[in-house]
Amino acid sequence: MYRIFSDGGSRGNPGPSAYAIVVTENGKIIHQHSEFLGINTNNYAEYRGLIAGLTKAIEMKAENVEFIMDSMLVIKQMNGEYKVKAENIRNLYLDAMALSSMIPNIKFRNVRRSEMLIPVADALVNKELDMHQ
């Protein structure tokens, strides 16, 4: 079982933005990645983090993955509980759905920022933003 923690953020909305992912297998961190995204919204950054995590899971040929994020909006949209109303997010959502369909057993779970490894992902986002200021 893989768990992928992702986070995205922007300083300002829109503002300088970044995402980070932390991939674990059996509770051990096996991969970390962050990327600066330029000027974008927080939701854009959250989706880019999810897409990066999905892409990594597919590269690893993962068949059983739980995605954990502190973005309730993204998780509820991926679980079909919320509609995607924002036009600038629709294509990211569609990309995420297409990628998620390539993983046989996938779950999306929302947690508070303080739970599990979300603080590690959040710290990576902030480090990436700090490097580009």
KEKE-393835 format. One record per residue (C-alpha): residue in one letter; x, y, z. Coordinates in steps of 0.5 Angstrom, whole numbers, plus 500, padded with zeros to 3 digits. Example, Ala and Ser with C-alpha at 12.3 -4.5 7.8 and 13.67 -1.06 7.14 Angstrom:
BEGIN
a525491516
s527498514
// end
This chain:
BEGIN
m500500500
y503507498
r500513501
i502520498
f501526501
s501532497
d500540498
g500546494
g500553496
s500560494
r502567497
g497571495
n491568491
p493568486
g501569488
p507565488
s505558488
a508551489
y506544490
a510538494
i509531494
v511526500
v511518498
t511513503
e511505503
n509502509
g510508513
k517510510
i518516506
i521513499
h520520495
q519527496
h519532490
s517540490
e516545484
f515552484
l509554479
g510561478
i504566479
n497562481
t492560485
n492556491
n487551488
y491550482
a497549486
e493543490
y491540484
r498540481
g501537487
l495531486
i497531479
a504530481
g503525486
l498521481
t504521476
k509518481
a504513483
i503511475
e511511474
m512506480
k506502477
a503502484
e496499484
n494500491
v494508493
e491513498
f492520497
i492524503
m491532502
d489538507
s485541501
m477539502
l475542496
v480537492
i478531495
k471532495
q471534488
m475527486
n471523490
g465526486
e462530492
y463537489
k462539482
v468543479
k465550478
a472554476
e473554469
n481555471
i481548475
r476544470
n482541466
l486540472
y481536475
l480532468
d487530468
a487528475
m481524474
a484521467
l490519471
s487516477
s483511473
m490508471
i491506478
p487500480
n485501487
i485508489
k482513495
f482520496
r482522504
n482529507
v486531513
r487537517
r494540516
s497538522
e496530521
m501525519
l506527513
i502534511
p507538515
v513535511
a509537505
d507544507
a514545509
l517543502
v512548499
n514553503
k522552502
e520552494
l517559495
d522561499
m527560494
h523564489
q522570493
// end
